[in-house]
Amino acid sequence: MNIQSESKLQTFEQATAFVRKIGILPLSSFIPDYPSLDSETTPSQWHTGSDSDPWLWRDRFAGEGLAAYGRFFAKKPLLISAELFPLIKNILDDPYTVAERYEDGTVSKATIDVFQAIANLEGIDVRLLRSNTGLGSKESKSEFDRALIELQSTADIVIAGISDRIGANGVKSGWNSTCYMTAAHWMELHGIEKNDLPSLHAKAKLRQLLQERCEAKALAFFYKVFGL
């Protein structure tokens, strides 16, 4: 299967069709012999603020429930189509809840605090999240970032979209802020059903899908990531 787009993606609709076709689309090119949003668009499109800006598409994908957005593996941002995400989540899921993992000592206090704060206020932006977890200091930033990465790598949370940063005067100012949701809430919000296949069956299904879509080097990469 040719997994590159026939021509550069110029519109959000074209990008949506491509994500559905490929299933997993990283923003940058870190998977060998595999496309990315960067490789399938032109540099002049990025950060223009126009409808053809891929930087804005990632927010639409998440906000419209068309693809899950997050750092689900390799600590890199990527999109997973809404059709494929339940299967990926099934495979990435830890069999124990975040609370149980904390009780067992396998995740940090920062991780459970971040997860609970997101669950308590779905769609919370990253600034308020740091404040609500007591991880707002410079000294706590690396601990906070590690907690976010860990929770995304087990598909417990997703990036829900981007919110405008509003100053004290009520006017938009500075960079936009990333917002987070629990993955379960994001799926429920967009009517995406959970995948309950037994682990071995889920992995077999993903292997088949990847074999249909990937070249050898990309396939080896995904096999390692997902333990296939």
N, C-alpha and C positions, 0 to 999 in steps of 0.2 A: 504493500500500500504506500502511495506517495503521501507522506504526512506534512509536506510543505504546502502552503497555500499556492494556488495557481498564479496569483499576482499579489502584490502587497495589499494588506488590509487597509482600506481607506475609510471605512465607516464602522460604527458600532454594530450594525446589523451583520456586516461581513465577519467581524470578529466573533460575534455570538455564534454564527454558523460554524466557524472554524473551531471554536472551543468545544462545541457539541461533537464535532467530527473527531477531534483529537483526544478529548477527555481531560487531559492534564496539560496546561500551558503555563510554563514559568514566565516571569516577566523578563528575566535576563537569561543569556545563553550559558547555562552551567551544566546541562545534561548533554553528553556527547552524541553527536549525530542526531540531534533532536531540535525542533524549532522552539522559538520563544516569541513572546509578544514583541520584543525588541527586534529580532531577526525578520519578523513577518510584517514590519512596518518600516517607514522611512524616518530617518533622524529629524527631518524638518517638521514632522507631525507633532513631536513631543513638546509638552509644556507650552503650547500655544494658547490654551484655554478655549479652543474651538471644539466643535462636535467631533472632529477627526483626531483629537488628542488622546492617545492611548492611556496617558496618565489619568485622565478622567474616566476612561472606560472601566477601570478596575473598581471604582466606586459604584458605577452603575451595575456592573455584574453582581456585586454583593447586595446592593440595595434593592435590585429587582428580582433577586432570587434565581438568577440565571447560572451563577457559578459561585462556589465557595471560594473565599479569598483568605489566604493566610500563609504562614511559614510552616507548612505541614511536614517538610523534611528538608535536610541540608541547610536549615536556617535561612532559606531563601524564599521570597514571596512568589506565590504562584496561584493560578486559578484552576479549580477542578469543577467540571461541569456539574450542574445540578443532578443530571442523570447518573453520573458516576460517583458522586461524592458519598452517597450512603454505603456503597461497597468499600470505598477507601476508608471511610470512618470505621466501618466494621473491622477492618484489618488493623488500623492504627489504634483503635480503642484499647485501653487497659481494662482487664476484666474486673478490676476494683474501682470504686468511685474515688474521686479526689480525696474525700474525707477519709475513706478507708486507707488510702495510700499514705496520708499524713499520719494516721494512727499507727501504721506499720513502720513509719520512719523512712519511707522511700521518696517522699517529696518534702520540700522545705516549708516552713511556716509562711514564707512569702508566697509560695505557690498556692496554698490553700486559701490564704487571705485574698489574693488576686482573684481566684476563681469565685469565691463567695461574694466578693464585691461586684463582680460582673453578673452573677446570678441574681443578686439583689436589685440591680439596676441595669437591665438588658439594654444594650446600645450605649453604655457609658463611654465617655471620651477619655482618652489616655491621661489628660491632666487631672480630671476629677478622680480617676481610678488611682493614680499615684497618691493623691491627697487622702482618699478614703481608706487606703491601706496603710497609711503612715510611711510610705516609701517615696516621699516627695523630695528628699534631700539628695544632693549630689552623691553622697556616700552610698546611698541606697539604689542608685540608678542601675548598676550592673546586676544587682540582686533582683530588681524589678524586671529588667529585660530578660533575665534567665527564666523567671517564672512565666512570662508571656510565651517565650519560645517553647518551654516544656509543655505548657497547656495546649499549644497549637500542634506540637508534634504527636500528641495523643488524641488530636481532634476533639478535645474538650471545649475549645473556644474557636471562634472565627473572627476575622476582621469584618465588621458589619457595614463599614462605610467610612466616610470622612465628614466631619462637621466643621463648620466655619468657626474660627476663633473670634470671639466677640470681646471687645475691650470693655472697660468699666463704663464708658460713655455709650455703650450699645452699638458701636460701629465695628464692622469687621476689620480685624487688624492681624498682621503677621501670617504665619503659615497655618494651614488647616490642621485639624487634629484627628487622629485615628480613633475610631470607635470599635468596641468589642461586644460580642454576644456569646452566650454559650451556643455551641453547635446545635444542640437539641432544640433550643428556642428558635434559632435561625431556620432550621428545617421545618419546624411546626408553623412558623410564620408564613412560609412560602409553600406550604402543602407538600413538602417532600417527605416521602415515607422512609422509615428506618429499614435498613437491611439486616435481617436476622439469620442469615445463612450461617451454619457452623463454620468455624474458622478455616478448616481444610477445604470446604466447598467454596468459600469466599475467595481464598487464595487461588484455587484452581480456575475460577471464573475470571479473576483479574489476569492470571497468566495467559489465558486464551485471548482476552481483549488486547493485552500488550503485544502478544505475538502477531496479531493482525495489524498493529499500528506502528511497530518500532523496528528500527534496524538493530543489528547485533549489539553494538556498543551501548545504545540506549536501553536495550532489553536487559543487558547485564547490570546496568546501573539500577534499573527499577527492581530487578530481582533482589539485589542487595538491600535496597532501601526497605522493601516490603517483606523481606524474609521469605521469598518465594522459592 
